[in-house]
Amino acid sequence: MGYDEISKNSRSITSGNWNVLYWVLGSICLPVVMPLVLLNLWHRSLIAKKRKHLPGKVVLITGASSGLGEAMAHVFYKAGCKLLLAARRLEELERVKNDLLDLEIVGVAYPPSVLQLDLAELNAMSRFAEKAISIHGGVDILINNGGISVRANIINTALDVDLKIMTVNYFGSVALTKAILPSMVKRQSGHVCFISSVQGKFALPHRSAYSASKHALQAFADSLRAEMSNKGIKVTCISPGYIRTQLSVNALTSTGQIHGKMDKATAEGMSAEACAERILTAVLTGDKDLIICNAQARIAYYLHFLCPSIYFWIMANRASKLEKED
């Protein structure tokens, strides 16, 4: 037998071995992969079907003048919704409105409405809600997104700072929800969405007031969901991780001054646009409680419940590191 013939037989045997290996791997993987593929296709089909019901829905977004709120305004506007954009800075809301109108989306016939709102002005919520409801006769989807963060340790933080963050992040959203809710209950229809944070699931050092406010928001959402379950109203709580916005830049220090710095973790976070798309999908599918974050934050979330001693050790080390940096 010549060399060429031996080489040919060798290649034939090798090819045969690979074919057997492919067949074995296919037999093992196919039953696992195919259900996942079919589930994904079904999920996409469901979202596309539900998306057809969005055009014309009235969506009120707080904190819509920048960051995630602005990104959600773009996402819901492109979906054909009637937008009510709320924030303190009217000039920025007008900018967002003009940016949306410049898109000239085919099929979108409703120019966004801008409404000035200071979430710290709790006594003004009833009047604000009446004005918002009067524009289109109701609010179908309320997205409580407005809020502020903090960058300070507990012992040096003035109580006024804690009160301001809790007022804006928690009581502001609660007051607005309570003001909008009766009209939803009357129609037996509506969806309330709270933008919380993974830091409302597990707390970080130097974020005490922020984590506390988001933790309270999570608890309020859970209670509200239960109470509204037989009234045709859905409640969704979204807990994002770090997002590339100005949240850390606009955060308060221990004295109530503006932090003015971009955190590394925030700068490396997911884009506001990607997070906004996930939120739209969550609203469409009626998710009750959704975490949107990277693997590191998800591990911390599970460690907090499954192995708290390790979680607390990690947080203690993080706090020591922050103190040295200060």
N, C-alpha and C positions, 0 to 999 in steps of 0.2 A: 504493500500500500504506500503510495507516494505521499510526500509532504502536503501537497495541495489537497489531496483527498482527505487526509487526516484533519487538516485545518478546516475543511468544509464540514466534516462530520462533527468536529468540535463546536463550530458555530451553530450547527443544527441542534445539537444537544443543549447548548447555552440558551438558544432561542426558545427551545421547548420548555426549559426550566423557567424562563421568564414568563412564558405564557401561562404556565401552571401557577406561578406566584401571583400574576395579575388576576387570574380566575379566583384564587383563594381569597385574596384581598378584597376583590369585588364582592364575593359571596358574603364576606364578613361585614364590609362597610355599607353595602347597598341597603340592607334592611334598616341601618341606623341613619344613613344620610337622606334617603328618600323621604321618610316622614318629615324630617326637618325642612327639606326643600318644599314639600307640599304645604307644610304649615306656613312657611314664609310667603308662598304664593297666595295662600288663602288670606293671610294677614294683609298683604298688599291690596288684594281685591276688596277686602272689607273697608280699608282706609279710603280707597278710591270711591267706593259706593257711598260712604258716609260723607266724603268731601263734597259730594253733589248737593248736600243739604245745607252747606255753609253759606252760599251766596245769599245776601239779604239779612243775615243774622246781625243783630246789634251787639257789638263787642266794646265794652268799656275797659280800657287799660290804664292803670295808674303808673306813675313813673315812666311815662311814654316819651319823655323829652330826650332820652339818651340811653346808651347801653342796651340791656336786654329788652327793656320796654320799647325802645325804638325798633329793635330787630323784630319783636313780636308784631309791632304795627305793620311792618313791611310784609310779614308772612300772612297775617290775617287779611290785610288789604288785597294782596294778590289772590287770596281765596274768595274774594268777592263780598267781604263783610262790610257792614256799616260801622265805621270806627268812631268811638268817642275817646279822644286822647286827652288824658289828664295829667297835670304836673304843676309845680309852682312857677316854672319859667315859661311864660307865654311866648316869648320870642323864640325859644327853642322848639316849642310845640308847633309854632307856625313854620319853622324851618322843616321839621319832620313832615308836616302836612304838605308843604310845597314839594318836597322830595318825592312824596307818594304820588302827587298829581302829575309830576314830571314823568313818571313811569308810563303813563298812558296805557294802563292795562285794559285790554279788550274785555268788555263785559262788565267792568266795574263802573257803575253809574252813580255811586254815592260818594261825594267828596267828604273827607274826614271832618269831624267837628272837634274843635279844641276847647277845653274847659280848664280854667285855672283851679288848682286844688292844692291846699296845704294840709297834709295828713295830720299835722299837729293841731289844727284847728277843729277839734272834735265837735264843738257846738255848731259848726257850720255844715256838718255832713247832711243833715236833713234837707236844707235848702239846696245843697249841691245835688243830692239825689233827685229831688223834684225837677231840677233843671235838666239833668241828664236824661231822665225818663221822658220828659216832655218833648225832646227833640225827635224821637222816632216812636214814641208811644210805649217804650219799655226797654229793658236791657235783657238780652238773651244770655250773654256770657260776661261775667264780671271777672277780670283778672287783677287780683290784688298783688301788684308788683313793686310799688314804690317803697323805698326804705333806705336806711343809712347804716354804715358799719362803724366799727371802733378799732383803734390800735392803741391799747393802753392796758397796764396791769391794774388789778382791782384796787389795791391799797392806795394808789395815787389818783384814782379816777374820782372826780367830783360827782356827787350824787345827782346833780343837775344833768350830767351827761347820761347817766343810766336812765333817768326819767325821760329825757328827750328821745333816746333810742327806743325805749319801750313804748313811748307814746306814738311815735311815727310808725315803727315796724309792726307793733301789735295792736294798740288801741285804735290807731288810724284805720287799719284794715278791718277791724271788728266793727267800728262805728259805721264805716261805709257799707259793709255787708249788711248790717242791721237796717240801714236806711233803704237799701235796694231790695232786700229780701221780701218785704210784704207784697210788692208788685209781682214778684216771681211766684209767690205762694198763691196769689189771687188767680194767676194764669195757669197754675199747676205745671209750670215749665220754667227751666232756667238751669244755668251751670255756674257755679262759683269756683274759681280757681285761685289758690293761694301759692305764691312763689316763696317758698321757705328756703332752706339751705341744708346741706349735709351737716352744717354746724348746728342745726337744730336737732339733729339725730345724735351727734356726739360733740361735746364742747372742746374748744381749743383754748390754751392760755392766751391772754391778751386779747380775747374776743368775748369776754364774759357777758357783757350787756347784749351784744349782737346774738350770741348763741342762745341766751335766755329768751330774747324776744322771738326768735325763730322756733324755739322749743315750745313756747306758749302758743304760737300760731299753729303749730302742728296739732297740739292738743285741742285747740278750738275747732280746727277743721274736722278732726275725728268726731267730736261731739256733734257738730253741725251736720255731718254726713248721716249720722244715726237718726237725728231728729227730722231730717228732710227726706228720709228714705221712702216714706209713703206719701210724699207731696209732689212727686215728679221733678224734684230738683237734685241735680248731681253735684257732688263736691269732690274736687281734685286738689291734692297737695303735692307740689313739685319741689324736690330738694336737689338743686344743682350743686355741683362742686365749684371749683374755680372757673370763672368765665373772664375772658379778656374785655373787661369794661373799666370804667373809672371808679369803681366802688372803693378800692383801696386809696386812691388819690383823694376822694371826697370823704373818706372816713374821718371820724372825730378822734382827737387825742384826749388825754386825761383832763385837759382844761377846757375842752370843747372847741379847740381850734381845728382847722382843717389839716389833716395829715400831710397831704400834698406829695405823697410818694407812691410810686407803683411797685407793689410787691412782686418779687420774682415769680411766686406761684401763680399770681393773678396774670402776669404777663405771659406765662406759659400755659394758661388755661385754655379751655375750648372756646371757639368763637361764639359770639352772641347769636349769630345767624344759625349755627348748627343747633344750639340749645333751643332757639325759638321754634325751629322745625320739629324738634322732639316734643315741645310743649303743645304745638298744634296737633300732633298725632295723638298725644295723651288725651287732649280734649275730645278729639273725634272718637277714640276708642273707649272713652269713659273711665280711664284709669283712676283709681282712687288714691293711690299713694305711690309716687314714682321717684326714684333716685336717679339723677343723671350726673355721673362723675367718673373719674378715672379709676384704675385698679387700686391705686394707693389709698384713696379715700374709701373705697368699698371695703378694702381689707380692714381699715380702721373701724368702719361701721360694724363689721362682724366681730372684730376683736372685742369691742366694747361689751357685746352681749355674751360671746362664747368664752372669752378669756380676759376678763376685766383686769386682772392683776398685771398682765403684759401691757394692756392699753394704758393703764394709769402710770406704769413705769415709763412708757414712751412719752406720755404727756408731761411727766415730771422733768424728763431730760430736755424736752422741747422748751419748757418754761425756764430752766436753768440757762439754756443757750440764749434765749431771748434777753434774759437779765444781763448776761455778759455783753451782748451786743449794745444794750442800752448804756 
